Amino acid sequence: MTTSLITGATSGIGAAFARRLAHEGHTLVLVARDGERLAESARELRTEHGVSVQVLAADLAEDEGIAAVEARLADRAAPVDVLVNNAGFGNRGGFLDASTADEIRMLKVHCEAVLRLTAAASEAMRERGRGWVINVSSVAAFLPRGTYGASKAWVVGFTEGVARELAGSGVRLMVLCPGFVRTEFHLRAGMGTSNIPGWMWLDADRVVAAAIRDLAIGKTVSVPDLRYKVVVGLAKLTPRGLFGSVSTRTGRVYGPTRP
């Protein structure tokens, strides 16, 4: 039986991963901050898909929360075959509008937690000679977007580097880089979305379906949807200052929802 652990699993892309993997018969370990929402999500998945679902309430902005998930990933008696590092959040406004403490918490979730959980999972997976890690980044990784974009760019570079190091070990890593996805992300951050064109919005279930397809064919970087493949291609060809001014006018951040 395949076991998948998903962070930020109660809404948005994380919930979409949970639904898809439950549909495929995976045993699930759901991680998020809100214990009540975790319990409700677990009940729904058990009822609809008949799978085993465990819950782990943990705040990945805190050392204790990261350590709790590390311990679960390191449990050789109940191995995790698939890790989805999806937890994340954005701060409202520009760099100087957010407190330094909030920016550091973002780095804790987007960078330190991803590093530590990837390491814990990959070590156990390499011992067994198999396993998958999906780290959720953002199209913002390819644009000059302040702390959020910088942290997501780190996730891309980190995942690509570890994927090369573990090539041939049976452990495969992929980074998922969606654009604007219809989730609770902007609402939770207090961000308006009226200035974001309708064509830029993606459906979370379709994003996950694209990610699963890309993982199956061995991609290391997955950019769901042709529209955002074009955006990333243009970002690589266009002077960063010009593309950055355009991206700033279409909302501060892209990506998944905080757990």
N, C-alpha and C positions, 0 to 999 in steps of 0.2 A: 504494500500500500504506500503510495506517494504522499508525503507530508509537506505542506507548504506553509511558511510563516510570512505574514503580510503585516507591515507596519502602516499606521494610518488607515486601518482597515474598515472603518465604520462609515465612510462616505467617499464620494468622488471616485477617483481612479482606484484607490485601495479597495473600496467596496465592489467595484467592477471586477477587479482581479479575484476577489473572494467568490463572487457569483460564478465567474467563468471556471475557476479551478474546482469549485464544488460541483459544478455541472459535469466536469470531467472525472469526478469521483475522488478527488484529493481529500485527505484528512487535513483540516485547517487549524492553524494557530493564529488567532487574530490579536493584534497588538494595537492599542490606542490608549488615550488618557482617560476617557470617560467610561467607567465601569458599567454604567447602566446601558449606554448605547452598545457597548460590546456584548452584553448579555442579550439584548434584543436582536442584534445582528446574528448572533450565534443561534438563537431560537429559530429565526426565519430561515437560515441556511440549512439547519437540521431538518426542519419541517419540509422545505421545498425539495431538497436534494438527498436527504437521508444519509448524510455524511457525518463523521465525527468532527466536532468543532470544539477546540479549546480556546480559552480567552486569557489574556495576560494584560492587565492594566498597568501601563508604564508611560511616564513622561520622558521622552527622549531628549528633552532639554536639561535633564538632571542626570548626574552620574549614577544614581541609584536605579533610575529607569533603564539606562543603557546597560548597566551591569546585569539587571534581571533578564533582559532579552539575550545578552551574551551567554548567560548561563543556560538558557533554554536551547540555544543553538549549539552549545558545546555538549549537550547531553547525549552521550553515545548510546544510551539505552533506548532513546526515543529520537532517532535521527531525523533531521530536517533535510529534505531533498531539494526544495526550492525556497529561496529567500527573495522576497520583494521588498526592497527598501523604498517605501513610498512616502513616508511621513515628511511633511514640510509645511512651511507657512510663509507669508509675506508681511512686511510692515508697510503701513500706509504712508504715503508721501515720499519726499526725497530723502537723501542720506541724512541731512541735518535736521529733518523733521522727526526722525525716529531716535529714541534714546540709544546710547551706546550699549546699554545692557540688553535691549531688545535685539540689536544687531548681533551681539555676541551669542545670544540664545539661538538666533537663526543659524549662525555658523556651527553651533553645537549640534543642532538637529541635522542640518544639511551635510556637514562635513565630518565632524568627530563621530557621530552615531553611525553614519554610513561606513566610515573606515573600520570602526570597531566591530560592527555587526558583520560586515563583509569578511573581516579577518577570522572571526569566530566560526562563521559558517564555512568558509573556504577550507580552513584547516581540517574540520571534521569531514567535509566532502572529499578532500584529497585523500584522506586515509581510506575512504571507501571506493575511491576511483570514479566518482560520479557526483553530479549536482549542478544546479543552476542558480545564478544570482542575477536578479534584475534590479538595477539602481535607477530610480526615476529622477530624471533631471528635467530639462525644459529647453524650449527653443531660445529662451532668454540666455542660455549658456553661450550662444553665438553672437550676442548683441551686448553693447555696453550698457548695462542695466544696474549699476550700483552693486550693493552687497548681495542682493538676491542673484543677479546674473553672474557675479563673480563666484558665488558659492556653487551655483549650478554648473559653471564652467569647470570648477574643480572636480565635480562628480564625473563629468565626461572624461577629463584627463586621467583621473584616478582609475576609473573603470577600464579604460583602454589599456593603461599600463599593466594593471593586474591581470587582465585577460591575456595579454601577451606572455606574462610570466608563467601563467598556469596552462598555457597551451600544451595539449598532449597529456594533461593530468586527468582528464575526464571531467574537470570542473570548468564550466563555461559561464562567462560574464557578459552581460549586455546592458547598455545604458539606454533608457527610453527618454526621448526628448519631445514631448507633446507641446502644442501651442495652447491657445485658450480652450479650456475644456469646461463644459457646463457642470460645475460642482458648487460646493459651498465656499470655495476658496476666497473669492472677492468679498462675499458677504461677511465672512468671519474677520477679514482684515479691514472692514469698513470702507472698501473701495467701490466707487461707482463703476458701472459697466456700460453706461449709455453711449459713451464715445467709441465703443468697440464695434466695428462693422459686423453685421450678422454672418458674413461669409467666413469670418475668422474663428467661429465657434465650432468645437468638435464634441462628439458624443463619447462619453467615458467608455461605454461598452465596445464601441468601434475602435477606440484607441487601444484597448486591451487586446482585442482580436488581432489588430495589426502587430502588436508587440509579440504575441504568441507565434504568429506566422514568421516574423523576423528572427525570433529565437530559434525556431525549427530549422531555418535555412542557414544558421550560423552567423548572423550579423552581430557585430559588436556595438554598433550605434544604430538605433531605430528612431526614425523621424516619421511618425504616422501622418498619412494623408499627403497627397501630391501638393496641396496648397503650401504646406509648411516645408516640404522638400524644396520648393521654389524659394521660399523665404530664406532658408538656410543657405541655399546656393547663392542668392543675391548678397546675403550678408558676408559671404566669403570673398565676393568680388568687388563689393562697394566699400569706399572709404568708411571706416568705423564711425567717424564723426557725423557723416551725413546719415547713415542708417540709424545711428543712435538717436538723432533728433526726431526721426520719423517714428521710431519705436516708442519714444517717450510720450508722443501725442496719442498713442493708442493704448494707454494704460501702463501702470508701473510694473506689473509682474505677470508672468505666465506660470502655470503649473498646478500641482496637486494640492490637496487640502491638508492642513495640519491635523494630526491625530487628536 
